Amino acid sequence: MDKRKIPFGTISITEKAKNLVYEILETKRVSQGKYVKEFEEKFAEICGTKYAVAVSSGTDAIALALSVMYDYGAQRQDEIILPALTFIGTANAVLMAGFSPVFIDVEFETLNINPEKIEEKITKKTKAILPVHLMGKPANMYKICEIAKKYKLFLIEDAAEAHGAKYDGKNIGTFGDMGCFSTYVAHIISTIEGGIIITDNCEYAEILRSLRSHGRACKCDVCVLNTSSGYCQKRFKYGRDIRFVFERVGFSSKMNEIEAVIGLGNLEIYKEILEQRRKNFFQLKEKFEKFKEYFYTINEDKNELISPHAFPFILKDNCKFTRDQLVTYLNENGIDTRDLFSSIPTQTPGYKFLGYKEGDFPVAEYIGNNGLHIGIHQEITEEDIEYIAETIKNFLEIYG
Ligand SMILES: Cc1ncc(COP(=O)(O)O)c(C=O)c1O
């Protein structure tokens, strides 16, 4: 088989989006405006929520959603429950928002937070559960929602990798108070850099608009779009230029118009992107049946619809080869790989200060040491899938 290049991620940029980028540059109306608003409205529509608030990254989306809780009595250093294994942005967002992360081990089968271990970590300071739907595979929302309700906690979903996923027929991101998405390159819907929060709560949406703009008092759409006029009904409440009244500690996290039109282009072809990724995921999964002696991977359960971010697999402990040997072989043969993240509290140097020790999160640590993910995005073809499977087969013939 001829050598191929299989990149981990891609971004789809439609012709219409390219033309709009040109128009935006010509008119110089580049900062948050009508296209961001249109992107928010269309994103909310496909998710089936009333509101969506676009920001500059998925990490910011989570940090802002968490920060909304300060308007409802949360205190700095209150605790947020999240999985030990996820992309670092989830945990960084908790710290950025001024909260304390409380990590819970994950499950092998789903790669997601183990709901059985949540309740024992709930204290008086717990304010929210922040489940992650890693690789587009939904977390166990049935149990998580039950716990959030029982302890009256906020439920904020990190759906950064799960655009279009469903659980019990309901869209991921709509189970709790807010759902947060990343629209970074390589995600199903991309705006180059970016993130977006969905919610049905009008007040949360208003607070989010304020938070993304430094905590400004002026948070209604009219003001956001007409800041040059400085006009807002609230102006009279404060008796000063409303654009420089800050009601809360905010962020500088707006999406710009160029990012928004790339996203609008993606929304037009989003169904095709998702379909192609699902086709690739299941084709590769079928090929991996032959390798099941060596690797675990995830399954789609009957009550869910996975929106594949990538294809994850984990070396079983009976493997004679190491992850490094496999990665080197795949990379030499043109197949891009990523480790399947790491246990944030115990395998991430930047989080040493929290004082956890190796062994505290055995499943997350095992996946952190033995997991990989590879691209199955919309530009990957059936021949590419064939090539990936053939390359792994050749590797196993040498090292297996
Ligand atoms: C699970 C998860 N959470 C959060 C993020 C952060 O998103 P961003 O990189 O847009 O800040 C990512 C990014 O890919 C992610 O995969």
The ligand as an SDF file (V2000), in Angstrom:
LIG
                    3D

 16 16  0  0  0  0  0  0  0  0999 V2000
  -12.9870   18.4050   26.3200 C   0  0  0  0  0  0  0  0  0  0  0  0
  -12.4640   19.7820   26.0150 C   0  0  0  0  0  0  0  0  0  0  0  0
  -12.7390   20.7710   26.8720 N   0  0  0  0  0  0  0  0  0  0  0  0
  -12.3110   22.0250   26.6510 C   0  0  0  0  0  0  0  0  0  0  0  0
  -11.5920   22.3470   25.5090 C   0  0  0  0  0  0  0  0  0  0  0  0
  -11.0800   23.7370   25.3330 C   0  0  0  0  0  0  0  0  0  0  0  0
  -11.4260   24.3140   24.1250 O   0  0  0  0  0  0  0  0  0  0  0  0
  -10.4790   25.4480   23.4470 P   0  0  0  0  0  0  0  0  0  0  0  0
   -9.2540   24.7540   22.9650 O   0  0  0  0  0  0  0  0  0  0  0  0
  -11.3250   25.9940   22.3580 O   0  0  0  0  0  0  0  0  0  0  0  0
  -10.1890   26.4330   24.5180 O   0  0  0  0  0  0  0  0  0  0  0  0
  -11.2910   21.3530   24.5810 C   0  0  0  0  0  0  0  0  0  0  0  0
  -10.5450   21.6580   23.3560 C   0  0  0  0  0  0  0  0  0  0  0  0
  -10.4280   20.9470   22.4370 O   0  0  0  0  0  0  0  0  0  0  0  0
  -11.7320   20.0230   24.8440 C   0  0  0  0  0  0  0  0  0  0  0  0
  -11.4420   19.0380   24.0050 O   0  0  0  0  0  0  0  0  0  0  0  0
  1  2  1  0
  2  3  1  0
  2 15  2  0
  3  4  2  0
  4  5  1  0
  5  6  1  0
  5 12  2  0
  6  7  1  0
  7  8  1  0
  8  9  2  0
  8 10  1  0
  8 11  1  0
 12 13  1  0
 12 15  1  0
 13 14  2  0
 15 16  1  0
M  END
$$$$
